[in-house]
Amino acid sequence: CGKPLTRMSDAEKVAFRRNNIGFIFQQYNLLPALTAAENAAIPLVAAGMAIARAAAPAAAILDRIGMGAHLGKLPNQLSGGQQQRVAIARALVHAPRLIVCDEPTAALDADSGQTVLEILKDAALAPDRAVIVVTHDPRIYRFADRIAAMEDGRIHAVRTAPFAHLSEAA
């Protein structure tokens, strides 16, 4: 964008967030009247893409995270882990430059969690993209190139890769 966020108007900040940042929250914040596919497509539709055109990329990312058989289901028809995967798909569908994750694997089984972490790793390795993960799960360390440890709301240590030995010790 080239313009400091502090100098952007509110409308510019909204557009910047919409186009450049994907959020994965602990609370899934799915819209209850929308299907899994419709929830996943929200960022594309918000950016101006026609709903019919947004369906294909939403279905593709949902399929990649193991939700292809649940495209037409409403959130109340999905388990907590399935809802979390829909929320993750929603955060990734528009290929944001920055993905901010709060406990992205908290409600997932081991296999689904591994799939999500591989997708986040691929996103982080793509040119001009970054992923920030807040977690208590040491299994995620091996996917990080940097870990900032916090205590009492303050960063007290920053470590850089490799981290495989940390996840094995946990």
N, C-alpha and C positions, 0 to 999 in steps of 0.2 A: 504494500500500500504506500509506503514511503512517508506517511504523515504520522506524527506522534499521536497516540490515543488521547492524550490530554488536550490536543487541539482539534479533535473531531467533534462534530455536533452529535447530539443524541441519535439522530437518524443514521449518521455515518458509523457510529459505534454499533448500532443494531445490525447494519449491513455487514460490517466487519466480522462481528460474532457469527452471524448467519452463514457467511461465506467461508470463514477460515477456522472456526473452532467447532469441535464435536465434544459433547459432554456425556460422560457415563456416570450417572449418580447411583448411590446405594438404593435410593427410592427410585423406582423405574419411571414414574410420571407418565405412564401410558394413558392415552385418552380412551376411556372405557367404551365409547360408542364406535370406535374405529377398530378394524381388524388388525392383525399382526402386520400384514403388508401395508395397510394404510398408515399405521403408526410409524413403520420404518421409512415410509416415503415422505414424511412431514418436512424434513429439511429441503428436499427437492421441490416440493410444492411451494414452500415458503419462499424459495428463490425464484419462483415464477414458472417452473416446469409444469406442464399440463399433467393432471392426475393420471391419465391414460399412459403418458410417456414415462412417468415416474414409477409405474408398476414394475417394469422389467428390472431396473437396477435394484429396487427394493427386494424383489423376489430373489434376485441373484445373491445378494448379501445374506438374506435370510437362509437360503439354501446352503451357502458356504458355512454357516454356523449351525447347521443341522436343524433348521426350522422350516425347511421347504414343504413339509407335509402339513404345516399349521398356518399357512398364509391367510386363510379365511376365518381364523378363530379370533374371537374377542378376548381381551385380557382376562376376563373372569373364567374363561375356558382353558386357561394355560396355568401350568405350575409356576412357582416362583422363579425357578431356574429358566423356564421358557420365557417368562416375562423379561427377565434380565437379558436374555439373548436378543429379544426384540429391541430392547432399549439400546443394546450395544450396536445392533444393526442400524438403528436410527442415527447413532453418533457417527457411524462410518460411511453411510450410504453416499454422502456428498464429497467424499475424499478430502476432509478438512486438512489444513496444514498443521494444525495443533489438535491433539486429542487429549482431553483432561479426564482422568478416570479416578473415581473414588470406589475402591474395593471392587474392581470389575469382575472378579471371580467368586465373590462371597456366596452366592446362592447356586453355584454351578457344581456339578459332579466333576470328578477328576478329568474325564475325557473331554467334556465340554469346555472346562477351564483351560485345558491344554490347547484346544482349537482356538479359543479366543486369544490366548497369549501369543500363539503363532501369528494370528492375524494382526495383532497389535505390534508384534515385532516387525512384520513385513511393512506395516505402515510407518514405523519409526525409521526403517532403513531406506524408505523411498526418498528421493531427492526433495529437499526443502520441506520436510515434514518432521514432526516431533511428537512424542507421546510422554505425558506426565502421569504417573500412577501413584496414588496414595493407597498404601496397604499395610496390613499387619502380617501378611502371608509371605514368609521367607522363600517359598517356592518360586515367587516371582523374581527374586534377585537375579537369577541366571539370565533373565531377559533384559536386564538393565545395563547400561554403560556407565551409570552413575547412580549412587544411592546417598540420599541425605537422611541421616537418622535424626529424629526429633525427640526431645524430652521436655516436658513442661512448656510446650508451645514454642520451643527454640531449637534451631538446628545446632546439634552439638558435634556432628561428624559428617564428613562427605568422603565417600570412597569411590574409586573408579574401577572399571573392569580389570580383570575377569572376576566374576562372582560365583562361579559354579561351586567353589568350596563352601560358600556361605549357605547355599540351599541344601547341600548334602549334609551339613551339620545340624540342620533344623529337624 
